[in-house]
Amino acid sequence: MPNKASAKKELRKSKKRILINDKITSNIKDLTKKSRKSLLVKKDDAKTLISATIKALDKAAGKGKIKKNTASRTKSRLMKQLNKK
């Protein structure tokens, strides 16, 4: 437990940041899984799911939640699968 007021505030801030970061990363993982699954089943809504995934990846990379190369690699792999379809 922190003793000083500034340490208490920093603990509150870090807990808040952890929740936000977890929400963003889990959202990206969910969208990526849904996109890949829709590509395997060859659904018609695969393109819209992939565009939503790419948007989420770009937002997260822009805010520094994930690395830019990770976002680029994921987008590239998704588009490669989509174009193969």
N, C-alpha and C positions, 0 to 999 in steps of 0.2 A: 504494500500500500504506500502510495506517495504521501509525503509529509507536508510538502509545500504546496501552496495554491497553484503555482505555475505548473508543477508536476501533475497535479490533479487535472488541470485543464488539458494538458498535453495527453493524458491518458484518455480523457473523454474524446478528444479530437482523433486520436489513433483508432479508437473503437468505431467511431463514425466512419472513418476512412476505410477500415477493414470491411465494414458492412457494404459500403458502396462498391468497393473493388470486387468483393465476392459476387455481388449482384451482377456486375458487368461481365465478369468472366464466366459465370454460370449461364448467362444469357447467350454469350457467344458460343459456348459449348453446345447448348441446346439447339441453337439455330444451325450450327454446323452439322450436328447429328441428323436433324430433320432434313436438311438439304441433301446430305449423302443418302439417306434412306429413300427420299423421294426420287433421287436419280436412279437408285437400284430398282425401284418398283416402276420407274418410268412414268411418273404422274405428270399431269399437265401443269401443275402449279410449282414445279421445280424451279422454273426461271424466277418466279416472284420470291420464292424462299431464298434462292441464292442472292438475289439483289438485296434482300433484307439483311442477309448475313454479311454481305460485303459492306453495306452501310454501317452495320454495327462494328465490324472490324476496323473500318476507317476511323470511326469515332473514337474507339478505344485506343488505337495507335496514335491518333492526334492528341489525345489527353495524356498519353504516356502510360496507360494501364497495361498495354502489351507492347512488345517491341515492333518496330515498323517492318522488319524483315519477316517476323512471324506472321504478321497480317498479310504481307505480300505473298508469302509462300502458301498460306491457306487459301487466299483468293485465287492464286494461280492453279492450284490443284482442283479447286471446285470448278473453275471455268474449263479446265482441261477435260474433266469428267462430263460437263454439260455439252461441250462441243463434240465429244465422242459419241454421245447419245444420238 
